[in-house]
Amino acid sequence: MHRVLLALLLLSYSQPTGILAAEKPNFVVIFCDDLGYGDLSTFGHPTIRTPHLDRLAAEGQKWTSFYAADNVCTPSRAGLLTGRLPIRSGMASNERRVLFPDSAGGLPASEITIAEALDEIGYQTACIGKWHLGHLPEHLPTRHGFDSYFGIPYSNDMNRIDRATSQIALAEQEKFQAYDVPLMRGEEEIERPADQRTITRRYTEEAVKRIREMKDAPFFLYLAHSLPHIPLFRAPEFKDRSPAGIYGDVVEEIDWSIGQITASLRDNGIAGRTLVVFTSDNGPWLTFGTHGGTAGLLRDGKGSTWEGGQRVPTVMSWPGKLAPGIVHEMGGTLDLLPTFLSLAGGQLPQGRVFDGYDLSPVLLGTGPSPRQEMFFYQGAQLYAVRKGPFKIHFTTYTSYVGQKPVPQDPPLLYQIENDPSERFDIAAQHPEVLSDLRNLADRHRQSVEPVEDQLIKVIRKE
Ligand code: MG
């Protein structure tokens, strides 16, 4: 025992900067694309095997009521990186739900990302994977606080060459050439079309390399997998391996990736000072049959403000620091920026509205979650609000089946702790809850300042 203490003391004397660095934790965010609430074995999937995530969940925290900032890619990512609802940055729109290869807009330079906020207090930063916050040079990760970038600038199904392919979901690994998606390093295109069959493996290798390079001082690594968004691709060694079919293969390769990253944190001796957050950008893309995931018992999926669109499977790990267990309290990707800044000893930037909360009391087991409400947007419109166990729907929309949004007057009300599938409308029995949630929605709407819509801007053709 004394010998260990002495060794630690000697280590401390020999590495004075190392001690200071050790006070600030590293942050690794692993963000999947369109992974549903029911797609991990630790969240109840009967056949997809995710042993690495299961172990992280068992040793760390599994969050069962954790929300993405939006129900589609671009606004969800804007929310995660800024701690602000995408409506506040112009990254949510009624005209176009996400950015496309002809988009001229992107995350405004005036926004402060997690990378920029942490860079201010001495962090190294790396972005790997799908960006989808603007592909023109001025919008790239390297202009938003990241020291390095390796990945694809928008979704893996964009710039489809073969328009005759009606079944996008069936264009799997043999047909990566059908999607003219660039792979970038820094601000340069290095491969086009990106060979998506090896993309999860290459993101992982890059992550392991960057962890090794950054290990001696605090860092933030944002790894945004471009899968399991369709079209699905996986490396040959994962082909036809999962009993859950190609979708299972893809998720199992991502789980392999988690294993590589956690092993690298251990091998570099920094697991004990690294918070890993694994989550998803929105719910499963249900219209693609067995090529899409599942929201489990939650209603609907990607593109909808029902729970299945935004409640996402979330696992956090920080060996020796996290209070282990299953967290039923609310949290969300909007909370990562305030939480990281709090854990790193930084301050929230002044002069702007944040929608995120500092979740560190829940992480460290010292207090309850400060998040008591969640606002659900469809484009630029507020469709639903959750407060505590209750969720009110002012408008509902069933995703991707051609149905128009349905105004609900009076609104629908669900008690989603005893009715997580949102099946039993209890509005008539709880007029006081309805009125409370209406007031909350009104106050929230008044807090939103109009800003320029970034998603309707299109590159002008000559
Ligand atoms: Mg997505």
Residues whose N, C-alpha, C, O or C-beta is under 5 A from the ligand:
A	BS01	MG	D33 D34 V72 C73 D281 N282
